[in-house]
Amino acid sequence: MPTYIISEAKPRLGALVKQASAGKTIYLLNGKDMVALVPARPTHDLPSNLDVPKVNRRLATSERTSSAPWNRGDAARLAKQVLKTRRVA
């Protein structure tokens, strides 16, 4: 169980992230607080044929509306809308 104090981890952060991405759990300590550095995996699979230009157009359009700048969660809501309109079999 590799464990590092934050001050030890800072200069090695890039290497630690590579180790975590490879599947190794790295623990970081900050006083009494401990966190685990683990690989992030999406909880769902994105469709492989996602229409990226369409997503980009919708993002650009939304930037020109009165709701810009975006608030927390806006990008996720927009992505869900795009996925709904283009269901993948």
Secondary structure, DSSP 4 states (H G I P E B T S, - for coil): --EEEHHHHGGGHHHHHHHHHTT--EEEEETTEEEEE-----SSPPPTT--HHHHHHHHHHHHTSTTPSP-TTHHHHHHHHHHHHT---
